[in-house]
Amino acid sequence: MAKITKSKSRRGAEVLEFTFAFLPLMLMIIVLLDASWAIFAKSTLAFAVRSGVRLGITITGTQATAAGSDLTSMVKARVQSSALGLLAGSAGLAKIKVNYLQPPAPGSTAAAVDVSGNSDGNNPLNIMQVSIQGYSLKPLIPRFFSWKTAIDNSATPISAVAADLIEPSRDPAPIGAAP
């Protein structure tokens, strides 16, 4: 009778152990990638609106005329180009809003007044607010929580807002159509 060694009795153990370690590892990698994708998209959109505000508060009428554009259109174009393709096309451009707000008088507790519809909404020391509204980020991999529930493939809404005071200028740019 042949003697059975320990190595022959554990013949399939490596494959089984690999499977038990590999599946949780893949699950962790998928969750990490999905969370990283959402963080990347949020930070990219936040950078894009900050970039748009920086351009918008300092642009002059001479620069806008040279570009053949107006202030609001230039800001939206900057946000769209800084968004790394997340806001591509006319659908992405429609998600970008530029509002002009008149701050309350010093010492007042009143709210800022939206003057986006006024031709002088971009007066110096008014507030320019650039926002991205209605952007939905689809998950990289559909989420499932249990075998008894349906797979969750719903998008996560992401928004970004930045605002600053418009710099005084002798040559203000034309406001254009806002928001």
MIZA-275133 format. One line per field, with one value per residue (C-alpha): residue in one letter; residue number from 1; x, y, z; chain. Coordinates in steps of 0.5 Angstrom, whole numbers, plus 500, padded with zeros to 3 digits. Each point is the difference from the previous one (the first is absolute). Layout:
r	(a	...)
k	(NUM	...)
c1	(X	...)
c2	(Y	...)
c3	(Z	...)
c	(A	...)
END
This chain:
r	(m	a	k	i	t	k	s	k	s	r	r	g	a	e	v	l	e	f	t	f	a	f	l	p	l	m	l	m	i	i	v	l	l	d	a	s	w	a	i	f	a	k	s	t	l	a	f	a	v	r	s	g	v	r	l	g	i	t	i	t	g	t	q	a	t	a	a	g	s	d	l	t	s	m	v	k	a	r	v	q	s	s	a	l	g	l	l	a	g	s	a	g	l	a	k	i	k	v	n	y	l	q	p	p	a	p	g	s	t	a	a	a	v	d	v	s	g	n	s	d	g	n	n	p	l	n	i	m	q	v	s	i	q	g	y	s	l	k	p	l	i	p	r	f	f	s	w	k	t	a	i	d	n	s	a	t	p	i	s	a	v	a	a	d	l	i	e	p	s	r	d	p	a	p	i	g	a	a	p)
k	(1	2	3	4	5	6	7	8	9	10	11	12	13	14	15	16	17	18	19	20	21	22	23	24	25	26	27	28	29	30	31	32	33	34	35	36	37	38	39	40	41	42	43	44	45	46	47	48	49	50	51	52	53	54	55	56	57	58	59	60	61	62	63	64	65	66	67	68	69	70	71	72	73	74	75	76	77	78	79	80	81	82	83	84	85	86	87	88	89	90	91	92	93	94	95	96	97	98	99	100	101	102	103	104	105	106	107	108	109	110	111	112	113	114	115	116	117	118	119	120	121	122	123	124	125	126	127	128	129	130	131	132	133	134	135	136	137	138	139	140	141	142	143	144	145	146	147	148	149	150	151	152	153	154	155	156	157	158	159	160	161	162	163	164	165	166	167	168	169	170	171	172	173	174	175	176	177	178	179)
c1	(500	503	500	496	504	498	501	496	494	500	500	494	501	504	495	495	504	501	493	498	505	499	493	500	506	497	494	504	503	494	497	507	499	493	501	507	496	495	505	504	493	498	507	501	493	502	506	497	495	505	504	494	499	507	500	493	502	506	498	499	496	506	502	492	500	507	497	493	496	497	502	495	501	508	499	496	505	505	497	498	507	503	495	504	495	495	495	501	495	494	497	506	500	493	502	504	497	503	496	501	498	500	503	495	503	505	497	493	498	496	502	504	495	501	501	502	494	503	505	504	500	508	501	506	499	494	501	501	498	502	496	499	493	497	506	499	506	499	504	505	498	492	499	497	499	496	498	493	500	501	506	501	503	497	504	503	498	506	500	506	499	505	499	504	500	501	506	499	502	499	499	494	498	493	496	497	494	500	500)
c2	(500	507	505	507	506	506	504	495	501	507	500	505	505	505	501	500	505	504	501	502	505	503	501	505	503	502	502	505	502	502	504	504	501	502	505	503	501	504	504	502	502	504	504	501	503	504	503	501	505	503	501	503	505	502	502	503	505	503	500	507	503	500	493	498	504	497	493	502	498	502	499	494	496	501	497	494	499	500	495	495	500	499	494	495	498	499	506	498	503	504	496	501	508	500	497	506	506	507	505	507	502	507	500	503	507	499	499	497	493	500	494	502	502	496	505	495	503	507	502	503	494	499	507	500	497	496	493	495	493	494	494	493	497	494	496	492	495	493	495	496	493	499	499	495	499	493	495	501	507	503	503	507	504	507	506	504	508	504	508	505	508	505	508	506	508	503	504	507	502	506	496	495	494	499	496	495	496	497	495)
c3	(500	498	505	499	501	502	494	496	505	499	492	499	506	496	495	505	505	494	498	507	500	493	500	506	497	494	503	504	494	496	506	501	492	500	506	497	494	504	503	494	497	506	500	493	500	506	496	494	503	504	494	497	505	500	493	501	505	497	492	497	494	496	501	499	493	498	501	496	507	506	507	502	493	502	507	498	494	505	505	495	497	507	502	496	496	505	497	493	495	500	506	504	499	502	507	501	503	501	505	502	507	503	507	506	503	505	507	497	501	493	495	494	494	493	495	494	496	500	495	506	504	499	504	504	507	498	501	494	502	495	501	497	501	498	499	501	500	498	504	497	502	502	508	503	507	501	495	502	498	493	497	502	493	502	499	506	499	501	500	501	502	500	501	501	499	494	499	499	493	495	494	503	495	497	505	494	502	507	503)
c	(A	A	A	A	A	A	A	A	A	A	A	A	A	A	A	A	A	A	A	A	A	A	A	A	A	A	A	A	A	A	A	A	A	A	A	A	A	A	A	A	A	A	A	A	A	A	A	A	A	A	A	A	A	A	A	A	A	A	A	A	A	A	A	A	A	A	A	A	A	A	A	A	A	A	A	A	A	A	A	A	A	A	A	A	A	A	A	A	A	A	A	A	A	A	A	A	A	A	A	A	A	A	A	A	A	A	A	A	A	A	A	A	A	A	A	A	A	A	A	A	A	A	A	A	A	A	A	A	A	A	A	A	A	A	A	A	A	A	A	A	A	A	A	A	A	A	A	A	A	A	A	A	A	A	A	A	A	A	A	A	A	A	A	A	A	A	A	A	A	A	A	A	A	A	A	A	A	A	A)
END
